Amino acid sequence: MHADTAARFVRTHEAARLLGLSARTLEKYRCHGTGPVFRKLGGRVVYAIDDLDAWADQSACRSTSDPRYDQARLAGRAR
C-alpha cells in the first residue's frame, strides 16, 4: 500500500476515536450495517476518512426537534 493510500484509511480503533465512539460500538454498527462504509484490505477492516466524515454528517441536526435527532439518538440503542 502506498503511503498516500495508507493515510486515507484508518483501522477500527482510530476510526472509533475520530467519531467519539468505542471500538466495540463501531464493530456492532458494522455487524448491523448501521455504521460507516468499511473495506477489508489484507484481511484488516479499514475505514476511509471521507466515509467517516460522510457517515457523521448524516446525523447532523440543527435542533432537538429535528427528526434526525431522534433517529441518531435511538440508533445508539439499537440491538
C-alpha positions in Angstrom: 0.0 0.0 0.0 1.4 3.4 -1.0 1.9 6.0 1.7 -0.7 8.3 0.3 -3.3 5.4 0.3 -2.4 4.4 3.8 -3.0 8.0 5.0 -6.6 7.9 3.7 -7.5 4.8 5.7 -7.7 4.1 9.4 -8.2 0.9 11.4 -11.2 0.4 13.7 -9.7 1.8 16.9 -8.6 5.0 15.2 -11.9 5.4 13.3 -13.8 5.0 16.6 -11.6 7.6 18.2 -12.3 10.1 15.4 -16.0 9.5 15.7 -16.0 9.7 19.5 -17.2 6.0 19.8 -15.8 2.9 21.4 -14.2 0.4 19.0 -16.8 -2.1 20.2 -19.7 0.2 19.3 -18.2 0.7 15.8 -17.8 -3.1 15.5 -21.5 -3.5 16.5 -22.6 -0.9 13.9 -20.5 -2.8 11.3 -22.3 -6.1 12.1 -25.8 -4.4 12.0 -25.0 -2.5 8.8 -25.7 0.9 10.6 -22.1 2.2 10.6 -19.9 3.9 8.1 -18.8 2.1 4.9 -15.7 -0.1 5.6 -13.3 -2.1 3.5 -11.2 -5.2 4.1 -7.7 -4.7 2.9 -5.3 -7.6 3.5 -7.7 -9.1 5.9 -8.0 -6.0 8.0 -11.0 -3.8 8.4 -10.3 -0.2 7.4 -12.3 3.0 7.1 -11.7 5.8 4.6 -11.6 9.2 6.3 -14.1 10.6 3.8 -16.5 7.8 4.6 -16.3 8.5 8.3 -17.0 12.2 7.6 -20.0 11.4 5.4 -21.4 9.0 7.9 -21.1 11.5 10.7 -22.6 14.2 8.5 -25.8 12.1 8.0 -26.7 12.6 11.7 -26.1 16.4 11.7 -29.0 18.3 13.4 -29.9 21.9 14.0 -32.1 21.3 16.9 -33.6 18.6 19.1 -36.9 19.0 17.2 -35.1 17.8 14.0 -36.4 14.3 13.2 -32.8 13.2 12.6 -32.0 14.0 16.3 -34.3 11.2 17.5 -33.0 8.8 14.8 -29.4 9.4 15.8 -30.3 9.2 19.5 -32.2 5.9 19.0 -29.5 4.4 16.7 -27.3 4.1 19.7 -29.9 2.0 21.5 -30.5 -0.4 18.5 -29.6 -4.0 19.3 
